[in-house]
Amino acid sequence: MGINQLLRFAFVVVITCQFGTHGKVRYDGYKVFRITPRTQDELKWIQGVADRWETLDFWRHPTKVGRPVDVMVSPAQQLDFVRSASRPGLEITTWISNVQDMIDREAAEMINSKNDVNAVNFDYNQYHTYEEIFAWMNEFSSSNSGVSMVKVTTTYEGETVYGIRIAKSPFAKNVAYIQGGIHAREWISPATVINLIDRFVSKYGSDATVTSMLDNFVWIMVPVYNIDGYKFSHTDDRMWRKNRNPNTGGCVGVDLNRNYDYKWEGDGSKCAQTYPGTEKLSEPENSGSKDFLQSFGTDLKLFIDFHSYGQYWLYPWGYTEKVIAVHPHRDDQKALATKVENSISSVHGKDYLVGESGPDMYPASGASEDFGYGSLGVKYSYVVELRDEGTFGFELPARQIQPTAEEIYAGMKTLGEQLVAEYA
């Protein structure tokens, strides 16, 4: 495949994914291809494809030999993509044959579900619109003592990003912060945070570990960080990832998880899924949240950013693929993550890879785990990729919400025990 063909390919992908906002974007016939590099040469080949054509929608980037790479491609470009990515001995398989089929099934489930926003009857087993989540947050906070809504930041389109603040003891000074939904299409992330909030509050007073966690820490949990993008993923484009900053030159959106200020780098096409913005903290979501989190000073003891998918529990550094010697807390971060993973896997047998974000997954500058550790000074700063390992990708069925929440809840109790033992 020649350079002109590849450029036309990239252009068509951009047009399809970035400008299809008049009416709901459909993904009829879109396939997700899976490529698993078996040698270092094959890995470098696929990394080259990803680097040259950054506007392709790589659901899972090339990271390690033996680790799958997933990429979604439009029907018109599938043959060209396979040709451009192929080399002798490298197997390219169709992992998801029609993305729209999965989207349609999910939409039907949401229509048929009981989307009652009353805190007592709220369906924790379904995905919800932001309007439903916001109504639930209001109801839940007003119905439970020691629970309130707190403003964390604002969005490009003027939405207020709220967190649920759980403060059961007036003497608790230490703060634990959790956020979900920074990438709009990763719906299992907000659903998991919502379930964690409910479990923490409902188990207070009956579960000794949870009671200790809430007595000794103020917990602030943000179900939907990227509100603009999340709303758009429900109304217009299920596969939307970024925020809704219109930028200049046509392509919409900044990847908020490339826009933090620690080791931010400004390279990248505005049409890329990972476009980092014009400068560090250019987006109000991130600049505002930094101000909010910095206000806690050294009392901030935990920063977790929930994503999907892949099943990883990752610690800094993420900005480089090299293991940097100067990292005083690496051993503690890894040790705690390993204990957390053991608790997670004990529930349903799902293994999460524990590792250093850049070396063990893939390098990304301006990302949240480095922000938490490098900018905020939080020792225990993690980015977590939730279920699954690629069978459903971003279209994780609603029936997996509760199993995911159950295993993460078990992991969070283990993490909470460590926080209390170390800081209380």
BELUR-V198524 format. One line per field, one symbol per residue. ss: DSSP state (~ for helix, > for strand, _ for the rest). phi: phi as a letter, one per 20 degrees, with the letter a starting at -180 (. if undefined). burial: I if it has 16 or more other C-alpha atoms within 10 Angstrom, else O. A space follows every 10 residues. Layout:
ss->???
phi->???
burial->???
This chain:
ss->__~~~~~~~~ ~~~~~~~~__ __________ >>>>>>___~ ~~~~~~~~~~ ~~____>>>> _______>>> >>>_~~~~~~ ~~~~~_____ _>>>>>__~~ ~~~~~~~~~~ ~~________ _________~ ~~~~~~~~~~ ~~~___>>>> >>>>_____> >>>>>>____ ___>>>>>>> ______~~~~ ~~~~~~~~~~ ~~~____~~~ ~~~~~~>>>> >>____~~~~ ~~~~~_____ __________ _____~~~__ __________ __________ ___~~~~~~~ ~~~~__~~~> >>>>>>>>__ _>>>>_____ _________~ ~~~~~~~~~~ ~~~~~~~~__ __>>>>~~~~ _______~~~ ~~~~~____> >>>>>>____ _______~~~ ~~~~~~~~~~ ~~~~~~~~~~ ~~~_
phi->.fffffffgf ffffgfedde denffdcfmf ddedcdfdcf ffffffffff ffcfefeffc ffcbfndfdd becfgfdfff fgffefbgne eddeecebff gfffffffff fefeeeefff dgefdcecff gfffffgfff ffecfmdbec fdacdgenfe eddeddcecf efdfcddccc mfdgfefffg fffgffgffg ffefnddfff gffefdcedd cdfceefgff fffeecbgef deedfflcno feodffecdf eelfcefpff effdgenfaf lfefgeffff gffffelfff dbcccecbcp mccccfedeb eeeeffafdg ffffffffff ffffffecme edfeaegffd dbfbemefff ffefeemefe ccdceegddp fdmfeffffe ffgfffffgf ffffffgfff fedf
burial->OOOOOIOOII IIIIOOIIOO OOOOIIIOII IIIIIIIIOO OIIIIIIOII OOIIIIIIII IIIIOOIIII IIIIOOIIOI IOOIIIOOOI OIOOIIIIII IIIOOIOOOI OOOOIOIIIO OIOIIIIIII OOIIOIIIII IOOOOIIIII OIIIIIOOOI IIIIIIIIOO OIIIIIIIII IIIIIIIIII IIIIIIIOOI IOOIOOOOII IIIIIIIIII IIIIIIIIII IIIIOIIIII IIIIIOOOOO IIIIIIIIII IIIIIIOOOI IIIIIIIIOI IIIIIIIIII OOIOOOOOII IIIIIIIIII IIIIIIIIII IOOOOOOOOI OOIIOIIIOI IIIIIOIOOI IIIIIIIIII IIIIIIIIII IIIIIIIIII IIIIIIIIII OOIIIIIIOO IIIIIIIIII IIIIIIOIII OOOO
